[in-house]
Structure formats: C-alpha cells, structure tokens
Amino acid sequence: MFNETVSLILAIAIFVLTYVFIVLETFDRTVVALSGACLMILLKIVNQEVAVEEVDFNTLGLLVGMMILVLITKRSGIFEYVAIKLVKIAKGSPKKIMIYLSLTTGIFSALLDNVTTIMLIIPITLNICDELMINPIYIVIAEVFASNVGGTATLIGDPPNIMIGSAVKFTFMDFIINNGGIVLLILLVSISIYTLRYKKHLKTVKELKERIMEKDEKLMIKNKALLWKSLAVIALVFIAFILHGVLGFESATIALTGAAVLLLISNENIEEILSEVEWGTILFFVGLFILVGGLKVVGAIDKLAHFVLDITNGNLVLTTFSILWVSAFASAFIDNIPFVTTMIPLIQEIGKASHMNLTPLWWALSLGACLGGNGTIVGASANVIAVGLSKKQGHKISFKKFFVEAFPMMVLSISMATVYLYLVYLR
C-alpha cells in the first residue's frame, strides 16, 4: 500500500502516538494499545497473518496460566495468612515490611521468574496495606523494580536471558556467576534508596499494628484441602520451570497445564475463575506485541540496532556500552523480546566479521534488556501485571507516577552495570 519509507514513518508515528495516549491516560490503555495495533493492520503496515505471528502466545499463556493458579490458590486464604505472618515478623513496621517484601520479590524472581513472583507477591502486599491502612503503590513500585532486577540474575528469571542462553549456550550457572553479583548489589542499593525515599509514606498508627498483631493467622485459612492441592501444583509448576530446558516444554505449556490440573482437582467454578482473569491486561499485551511487530516489519528496530553497531566502529568498549544503554532505553519503551531477537544475530555477525570478544556484549545485552524494563509501566510484563492488580483493588498507578519513581532508578542501575562491565570485562 505504501513504499518502505512511508511505511517506516507511519509505523513510528502510530507507535509514538499510541504511547502519548498511554502516557496521557485520556483513554483506557488497553483500548489505546488495541487501536494502535488495528491501525497498523488497517494501513497494511503489517498484514493480519504477520500480526498474529508477532503476538507472543508463550508470554500470554504464561500470564493466563499463572493468573488462574493464583486466583484458585487465593480462595484458600493463604495470602491473608502470609500477610499477617509477615506483619508479625516485622512487628507491624511498614518500612520493614517493604524491605522484606522487596527482598523476597528479588530472590523469588531469580529462582522462578519475575511475572510469577509478582502475581504471588502483589495480593499479599495489598492485603497487608489494607490491614495497616497505608498506600500500597509505593511498596508495589519497589517490588516491581526488585522483580526485574532479580530476574536479571538467572537463565529463567526473564525471557531475554532465556533467549540469550539458548543462542550462546550459556548455562544457569553462567548467569549466576556473571550477573549474580551486580544484580545483588543493585537490588540492595535500590531497596535502600526506596526505603529512604518512601519512609514518610510508610507510616501507620499504633492501634492498627496492635490489632493485626493480635490476629491469629491460622484462622485465615478457609480451605485446607484446597491449600494443599494448590501448593502441590504450584510446587510442581516451579520445578518444571527450573527444568524446562531438560523437559523441552515452554513456560506457557507448563503454566497452563498446572492451571488445568488445579481446575480439575479443586472443583472450583471455572466461570467464576475465568471472570476474574485480567483480560484487559492480556489484550493490552496483544496490542503492544502487534505495535512492536509493526516496527519490526518496517525495519525500525533493525535500523536502530545497526545504527548502534555502526557508530562504535568495532571498538569493544564503545560497542559494549552502546548495547547496554540502547537496550535499556529501548526495553523501557518497547517489549524487550523483539529487540533481543534482533540483537542476537547482529552480535553474532559482529563476531564473524571482526573476531571481537563477544562475551561482554552478551552480558551487556542481558543487563540492558532486563534492567531497562524498569523504566516505564510497559517496559516489562511484571510491571503491567502489578499495575493491573493494584488498579483492580482501587489503587491506580499512573504512567507518569511510575516513570517518575522508576526511570531515574533504572538509569542508576544501568550506570552501576556500566561500571561493572568495564571493571570485569573491558579494562
């Protein structure tokens, strides 16, 4: 319908315009994302078949499967139990609660994956904040940041790492050894800064502390049989996530199988469960995938990647830092999966043409793509899920609010990664 140049300009214009409306929040973000995706198709920038192919059904399947698992497990009362137990350990201190929850989020995101962890942690957080009558959005933002940082540490923590590990044959331990140290440092620094920054918001009254300290958390368990069934299925799902490379199954297959099994053995009403799934969030992702697919089809992402590599002119230090920072900023505003998909073959081509040591480039791509997801609400799946769950409970986190609180911290984390890459691989 249009020549290549016009298609490129149109795709970028639609993408930018869509993001402007998402930021302004004039309309619901799901409606905006789907409208932008439809424009891409209607203007034939991307045809319908390719648009469907660009939708990452593995990500969507993982999200739906884990949502169903969490929704069924929630009915047992376990989240209320954990909430009260954690408050008692923290002696009712909101500041300590945020530290404990953020640390737990970071560690679990490394061992499992950041999306699953957020789905489990956010309901607990919202329960605690309701009990203590504190605004949960500050703790949620800190947890989201911790989830993306923690997920950077391991092969299974974040999708870009899975893709890089598969392409370069990096093992689980390779990621722990090369990313683990800097990730732990960034996690501790970010939690410390957020704790200091939010201390004025993390206050409650003595009466509420005493009231929750007097509660018997054991009474919160409404259905023990459902609890044990849920925990057993979730444990098996987690083990399967860790062994997914050996088993040969995608994460979506594992999550949906777990959801199907728990639906089968729990005897819960499937219509009620499905009505509670965050379908708005799922459709928001569909829109984003098609929008980014449009950029990919017209070559915008590819041109960006080539531009980065061209300006460095084969210098290892410049190439490494360029990949790190461009990956971070790109991943903050577009999904990191298509960007990493584009960068992997380009980095491999650099190795063939220049015989450059590619090791620092791979870790720069991993750190940039994963940590960069903290930049905006739409930068990572975990962000979108957390904001969606919070909104459902009446606690809206705007694009602007998240950006103001998270983007500077993302820049700080990338700055720390820059120093780390230089000291370990480049000097």
Secondary structure as UniProt FT lines:
FT   HELIX           4..24
FT   HELIX           29..42
FT   TURN            43..44
FT   HELIX           48..54
FT   HELIX           57..74
FT   TURN            75..77
FT   HELIX           78..89
FT   TURN            90..92
FT   HELIX           94..111
FT   HELIX           114..132
FT   HELIX           137..151
FT   TURN            152..153
FT   TURN            155..157
FT   HELIX           159..168
FT   HELIX           172..197
FT   TURN            198..201
FT   HELIX           206..213
FT   HELIX           217..220
FT   HELIX           224..242
FT   HELIX           244..247
FT   HELIX           251..266
FT   HELIX           270..276
FT   HELIX           279..297
FT   TURN            298..299
FT   HELIX           300..312
FT   TURN            313..314
FT   HELIX           316..333
FT   HELIX           336..354
FT   HELIX           359..372
FT   TURN            373..374
FT   HELIX           377..379
FT   HELIX           381..392
FT   TURN            393..394
FT   HELIX           399..421
FT   HELIX           422..426
//
